[in-house]
Amino acid sequence: MNESNKDQNGATKRLPEHTPTPGERIKKAFKERDWNEIKINDSWAVFKIMSEFVEGFEKLAKIGPCVTIFGSARTQNDHPYYKTTEQIAAQLVRHGYGVITGGGPGIMEAGNKGAKDEGGKSVGINIILPFEQSSNIYIDPDKLITFDYFFVRKVMFVKYSQGFIVMPGGFGTLDELFEALTLIQTKKIGRFPIVLVGTDYWKGLLHWIEDIVLKQEKNISAVDMDLINLVDTPEEAVEVIDNFYSKYTLSPNF
């Protein structure tokens, strides 16, 4: 096996053979297919999805209480947010939690590094992407899972996390944040703490939600704002997690 086909952990990379261009995707969407072709393709997709759920459930059911840290894959290791994430992860371990991340570089790497350096459980739920995403070296080898499907991956984050700590990030981070808020708001899942770290980064979004979404358009309720905690330091972030479970005397998911 060529070394270029292996990741930093020595595992064989699972990369797509070809990433379709936008034009190819559009042509495929409009291409006529007969019923047998549709049925075969969709049936195999169902089996692939099922296999990802089974692998995720089997591995993650054993990890114990964990907190997921989200954030940008593009954050460099000399950035203050990277250092803050390391400190948050280390403090979570000292308070009895393992750390789950998306398994990639940037903020995800910082979370895994902080957990591993502190001797705690370091879990990576990776995703196959044509760029950016490859697993970092700080994940426990038996706690690395790689998915093809974003929606399966997001189920794992929600099902096996006792809280979300959300560092500055891009569309993927926002997607995971609002997925959790939606599920809690609609009572599809039980409430758990959601912590945004970095007032300067998040205040614009929160002002828009409060001023426009809540007050002007009344598209959410005032109590929905209570689902979000905004902090600036590692100590404050971990304190929100601890206080939540102390206040509600809740048990871990498993």
Disulfide bonds with the S-S distance in Angstrom:
none
